[in-house]
Amino acid sequence: MMMSSSQRHAYSYGDALYWDARYLADGSASFDWYQRYSALRPFVRKYVPVSAGVLMVGCGNAVLSEDMVKDGYIDIMNIDISSIVIEMMRTKYAHIPQLRYMQMDVRDMSFFDDESFDCVFDKGNLDSLMCGMDAQLSASQMLEEVNRLLRPGGIYMLITYGDPSVRIPHLNQPGCNWKIILYIIPRPGFQSPGRYSSPRSIMEPVPLTESSQLPAGFVLEDPDSHYIYVCKKMH
């Protein structure tokens, strides 16, 4: 039986039942949260070698991993809390050996050994936990696991709507030691009103203050921009 929208919203974003219901309702349609690979490609290629072992957390039914394989990436493990979407994606990509799919909760990825991956890619997964029940605990558990799974020097690439004031305190939780580079990109389709005489290149890192905040007076060209945190695991 198909669930109504209101019934689905009764579940938490961190709950497999919510996502199972959503993916059943969506059927075979694909959906990429926030940004498509074409917009993210310059950042991915800059920081993630094509030979890297990549973990895609909260993969959903996005085509991001498929696009990365088309671009030369050879080893992407995709996980999602929804067994429904994992079965769908496993069937859809059975012919692409570079893509593997497993049902898993990002708050407990003990299936994987320590330092198993060169890159963990997160497009909206942390955000979904931050909207769910026990948000602070869920975020902490997830980031602890991400840190554990990355090899020293590995990259956690977080694409989020959360600005530094609400994301960096989580990233810098005890036990994590990241070197963080921040980029800001406008949402897809954003048209600049032309008020800015010298638009900043999206490939230009955004400077952060000593307290890891945006500089005073920093103006977002698009108020609904997305933030890309490139977090390098330090020894």
Salt bridges, closest charged atoms under 4 A:
ASP32 OD1 - LYS123 NZ 3.01
GLU66 OE2 - LYS70 NZ 3.01
ASP71 OD2 - ARG41 NE 2.87
ASP71 OD2 - ARG45 NH1 3.05
ASP75 OD1 - ARG100 NH2 2.65
GLU87 OE2 - ARG90 NH1 2.64
ASP105 OD1 - ARG107 NE 2.95
ASP114 OD1 - ARG148 NH1 2.76
ASP118 OD1 - ARG151 NH1 2.81
ASP127 OD1 - ARG167 NH2 2.95
GLU145 OE1 - ARG148 NE 2.69
ASP222 OD1 - ARG187 NH2 2.77
ASP224 OD2 - ARG187 NH2 3.88
